[in-house]
Amino acid sequence: MIETATTHGIQVEVECRFVSEQSDISQNRYLFAYLIRISNTSQNRVQLLNRMWKITDGLGRIETVEGPGVVGQQPWIEPGDFFEYESFCPLTTPTGTMSGSYEMSWEAQNKSFQAEIPQFFLVEPGSFH
């Protein structure tokens, strides 16, 4: 399932999957991979400056992760173009959620804004019967 959010012409799409081959359920280690596609449907060139993630595990514990860029980059995205990357999230519970935002900067206006990352679910397929 793909989750989508659009803020000021910046569309963020997220698709998540459980990585069984790198998880160890007996040790409460659940690994999830997520693919992000950031599309610029605006008329202006933008740069992704920072990220902020809110990760909630199946017990309601919340972890916030912040930092510059994504996967070591602070990409510029031209109008009509997109940037795509994959990353991972380990959990100690078989379910959880992630959501957050990207700080984006308009090149022409030298102003920044927060582009929403839609909430998506982290679910180990065997966790529901």
KEDREN-984029 format. One record per residue (C-alpha): residue in one letter; x, y, z. Coordinates in steps of 0.5 Angstrom, whole numbers, padded with zeros to 4 digits, always signed. Example, Ala and Ser with C-alpha at 12.3 -4.5 7.8 and 13.67 -1.06 7.14 Angstrom:
BEGIN
A+0025-0009+0016
S+0027-0002+0014
This chain:
BEGIN
M+0000+0000+0000
I+0003+0007-0002
E+0001+0013+0003
T+0001+0020+0000
A+0002+0027+0002
T+0002+0033-0001
T+0005+0040+0002
H+0006+0046-0003
G+0007+0042-0009
I+0012+0037-0006
Q+0009+0030-0006
V+0011+0025-0001
E+0010+0018-0003
V+0012+0012+0002
E+0011+0004+0001
C+0014+0000+0006
R+0015-0008+0007
F+0017-0012+0012
V+0024-0015+0011
S+0024-0022+0014
E+0031-0025+0012
Q+0034-0019+0016
S+0029-0020+0022
D+0029-0025+0028
I+0023-0026+0031
S+0025-0030+0037
Q+0030-0024+0039
N+0024-0019+0038
R+0028-0016+0032
Y+0024-0013+0026
L+0026-0010+0020
F+0022-0006+0016
A+0024-0002+0009
Y+0021+0004+0006
L+0021+0007-0001
I+0020+0014-0001
R+0019+0018-0007
I+0019+0026-0007
S+0016+0029-0013
N+0016+0037-0014
T+0010+0039-0018
S+0011+0046-0016
Q+0014+0051-0021
N+0020+0052-0017
R+0026+0048-0015
V+0027+0046-0008
Q+0032+0043-0004
L+0031+0038+0002
L+0035+0040+0008
N+0033+0036+0014
R+0029+0031+0016
M+0025+0029+0022
W+0022+0022+0024
K+0017+0020+0029
I+0017+0013+0030
T+0012+0009+0034
D+0013+0002+0036
G+0007-0003+0038
L+0008-0001+0045
G+0007+0006+0044
R+0014+0008+0045
I+0016+0014+0041
E+0023+0016+0038
T+0024+0022+0034
V+0030+0022+0029
E+0032+0029+0026
G+0038+0030+0022
P+0041+0034+0015
G+0038+0031+0009
V+0037+0024+0007
V+0041+0018+0006
G+0047+0023+0006
Q+0044+0027+0001
Q+0041+0034+0001
P+0038+0034-0006
W+0035+0039-0011
I+0029+0037-0014
E+0027+0041-0021
P+0020+0042-0022
G+0017+0036-0025
D+0022+0032-0023
F+0023+0027-0017
F+0028+0024-0012
E+0027+0017-0009
Y+0031+0013-0004
E+0030+0007+0001
S+0032+0006+0008
F+0030+0002+0014
C+0027+0002+0021
P+0029-0003+0026
L+0023-0005+0031
T+0023-0009+0037
T+0015-0010+0036
P+0012-0013+0030
T+0008-0007+0029
G+0009+0001+0029
T+0008+0007+0025
M+0012+0012+0022
S+0011+0020+0020
G+0015+0026+0020
S+0017+0032+0015
Y+0022+0034+0011
E+0025+0041+0011
M+0025+0044+0004
S+0027+0050+0001
W+0025+0054-0005
E+0031+0056-0009
A+0027+0063-0012
Q+0025+0065-0005
N+0030+0063+0000
K+0024+0061+0004
S+0023+0054+0008
F+0017+0050+0009
Q+0016+0043+0012
A+0013+0038+0007
E+0009+0032+0011
I+0011+0025+0011
P+0005+0021+0011
Q+0004+0016+0017
F+0005+0009+0015
F+0004+0003+0018
L+0010-0002+0020
V+0007-0009+0020
E+0010-0016+0021
P+0005-0020+0017
G+0005-0026+0022
S+0003-0021+0027
F-0005-0021+0026
H-0009-0027+0026
